[in-house]
């Protein structure tokens, strides 16, 4: 089945230790998004790629970076995780931007010790 | 720019109806509705693009008012499976992603 896959599902890291989260998709969608969702809050868009074009939200901290080496994969790098970065990180894809359905992966829950 | 959702939470008995509202002080280009169950990813319900538009699927429908500043989600004859948090996602500008914001969510609990 076509889907959005996130690895790992659970990630534990230490304060300040870089961590990379992975997302892959078999939908062949043009757009891939990264969201941060903290407990009992709405998902917050961090950035998205339309093909290779990177679009950063204005309030996304510099501590968060992303890479998309090809259509299928997208990575979220957190350079120096702080305690406040503990959250669920959701990857989503869509065919195009704006008015297309977003398909979400199951998420990666990040714990920072 | 985060839209306002109301109510924050609602508890229903199976078979009862509910309405969830999403409103903005600025005109919206689109409204997306998602449902998220605890510990799971959000699941798409529908998108509304045009003022005055109404959409529905089985017992869940939504509307977008003429001024495109408010959308309502209607849940009819609720089922236990409808429990979860409902988010509206709103698009403020043409450049998607740089103007897309989810509302704070409405927690819906359906009891037997």
Interface residues (C-beta under 8 A of the other chain):
Chain A: X31 X33 X41 X42 X43 X44 X45 X47 X48 X50 X55 X57 X58 X90 X97 X98 X99 X100 X101 X102 X103 X104 X105 X106 X107
Chain B: X2 X29 X30 X32 X40 X41 X42 X43 X44 X47 X49 X87 X91 X94 X95 X96 X97 X98 X100 X101 X102 X103 X104 X105
